[in-house]
Amino acid sequence: MELAKIRTLSDEELAHQEKATSEQLFRLRFQVSLGQNDGVKKLRQLRKEIAQIKTVARERELGIIGSADHASEPAETKKGAAK
């Protein structure tokens, strides 16, 4: 799932998606440990997705605006803030 799509989810949908992805990761790890699957790429993808979901949830909790919203700001504002 892309970050833009994650940001559009409601808080309840975000929690549900995190739970579902975590469960999927658990099942995949179990299969890999049994030697039934060589899903290393899928493992990385699931861990990344969980991290993105948790990041968006934490941003909402803290009231931080997502980085996608900052992309539309003028470059001068970004330079001034960086100094």
C-alpha positions in Angstrom: 0.0 0.0 0.0 1.3 3.4 -0.9 1.9 6.2 1.7 -0.6 8.5 0.0 -3.3 5.8 0.4 -2.3 5.1 4.0 -2.7 8.8 4.8 -6.3 8.8 3.4 -7.4 6.1 5.8 -9.4 6.9 8.9 -8.0 6.1 12.4 -10.1 2.9 12.6 -9.1 1.8 9.2 -5.5 2.5 10.0 -5.7 0.4 13.2 -7.4 -2.4 11.2 -4.8 -2.3 8.5 -1.9 -2.4 11.0 -3.4 -5.4 12.7 -4.0 -7.2 9.3 -0.5 -6.5 8.1 1.1 -7.6 11.3 -0.8 -10.8 11.2 0.2 -11.4 7.6 3.9 -10.7 8.6 3.6 -13.3 11.4 2.2 -15.9 9.1 4.9 -15.3 6.5 7.7 -15.5 9.1 6.2 -18.8 10.3 6.3 -20.1 6.7 9.9 -19.0 6.2 11.0 -20.6 9.5 9.4 -23.9 8.3 11.2 -23.6 5.0 7.9 -23.4 3.0 8.6 -19.9 1.6 11.5 -17.8 0.6 9.6 -14.5 0.9 12.4 -12.2 2.0 11.2 -9.4 -0.3 7.7 -9.7 1.0 9.0 -9.6 4.6 10.7 -6.3 3.9 7.7 -4.9 2.2 5.4 -5.8 5.1 7.8 -4.4 7.7 8.0 -1.1 5.8 4.2 -0.9 5.4 3.7 -1.4 9.2 6.3 1.3 9.9 4.5 3.7 7.6 1.2 3.0 9.2 2.6 3.5 12.7 4.3 6.7 11.5 1.0 8.2 10.1 -0.8 7.2 13.3 1.8 8.8 15.5 1.8 12.0 13.3 -2.0 12.2 13.8 -1.6 11.7 17.5 0.9 14.5 17.8 -0.9 16.8 15.4 2.1 16.9 13.0 1.3 17.6 9.4 2.5 15.0 7.0 5.5 15.5 4.7 3.2 15.4 1.6 1.7 18.7 2.8 5.1 20.4 3.1 5.9 19.7 -0.5 3.7 22.6 -1.7 5.4 25.2 0.5 7.8 27.7 -1.3 11.5 26.9 -1.1 12.2 30.1 0.8 10.1 28.9 3.7 12.0 25.6 3.8 15.4 27.4 3.7 14.4 29.7 6.5 13.2 26.9 8.7 16.4 24.8 8.1 18.8 27.6 9.4 
